[in-house]
C-alpha cells in the first residue's frame, strides 16, 4: 500500500475509535439520566432476599410468568399505598 493510503487508513481507524468512545460516553450519560446510580441510602433499603427470590424464580417459572407476577405485585402494592395514604 502507498503511504497515502496507510495514512488515510490510520486516520479512519483513529476516527472510528474516537466515535466509539464518544458513543460510549453518550450511552453512559443517557443511562445515568434515565436510571441514576443507586445511592447508598437506597442500596441500604433494598432487600437482598428479593433479588435472590427472583434469581431462583426466573429459571423455575420462566421470565414471562415471573414478569407478570412482579407486575401484578407492583400494582397491588401501589393500590395498597394509595388506599393507605387516603386514610
C-alpha positions in Angstrom: 0.0 0.0 0.0 1.1 3.5 -0.6 2.0 5.8 2.3 -1.0 8.0 1.5 -3.5 5.1 1.8 -1.8 3.9 5.0 -2.1 7.4 6.5 -5.8 7.6 5.5 -6.4 4.1 6.9 -4.8 5.1 10.2 -6.8 8.3 10.3 -10.1 6.4 9.7 -9.2 3.9 12.5 -8.5 6.7 14.9 -11.7 8.5 13.9 -13.7 5.3 14.4 -12.1 4.7 17.8 -12.9 8.3 18.8 -16.5 7.9 17.7 -16.8 4.7 19.6 -15.6 6.3 22.8 -17.9 9.3 22.2 -20.9 6.9 21.8 -19.9 5.0 24.9 -19.8 8.3 26.9 -23.2 9.4 25.5 -24.7 6.0 26.4 -23.4 6.2 29.9 -24.8 9.8 30.3 -28.2 8.7 28.9 -28.3 5.7 31.2 -27.5 7.8 34.2 -30.1 10.4 33.2 -32.8 7.7 32.9 -31.7 5.5 35.8 -29.4 7.3 38.2 -27.0 5.1 40.1 -28.3 3.8 43.4 -27.4 5.9 46.3 -26.0 4.3 49.4 -29.2 5.1 51.3 -31.3 3.4 48.6 -29.0 0.4 48.5 -29.2 0.0 52.3 -33.0 -0.1 52.0 -33.1 -2.7 49.2 -33.8 -6.2 50.3 -31.2 -8.8 49.1 -33.8 -11.6 49.6 -36.0 -10.1 46.8 -33.1 -10.4 44.3 -32.4 -13.9 45.5 -36.0 -14.9 45.1 -36.2 -13.5 41.6 -32.9 -15.2 40.7 -34.4 -18.5 41.8 -37.9 -17.9 40.4 -36.9 -16.9 36.8 -35.4 -20.3 35.8 -38.1 -22.2 37.6 -41.2 -20.3 36.4 -39.9 -18.6 33.3 -39.2 -15.0 32.6 -42.6 -14.0 31.2 -44.5 -15.6 34.1 -42.3 -14.0 36.7 -42.6 -10.7 34.9 -46.4 -10.9 35.1 -46.3 -11.9 38.8 -43.9 -9.0 39.6 -46.1 -6.6 37.6 -49.2 -7.7 39.5 -47.5 -7.4 42.8 -46.2 -3.9 41.9 -49.8 -2.8 41.0 -51.1 -4.4 44.2 -48.5 -2.6 46.3 -49.3 0.7 44.6 -53.0 0.3 45.3 -52.3 -0.6 48.9 -50.1 2.5 49.3 -52.8 4.7 47.7 -55.6 3.3 49.9 -53.4 3.6 53.0 -52.5 7.1 52.1 -56.2 8.1 51.8 -56.8 7.1 55.4 
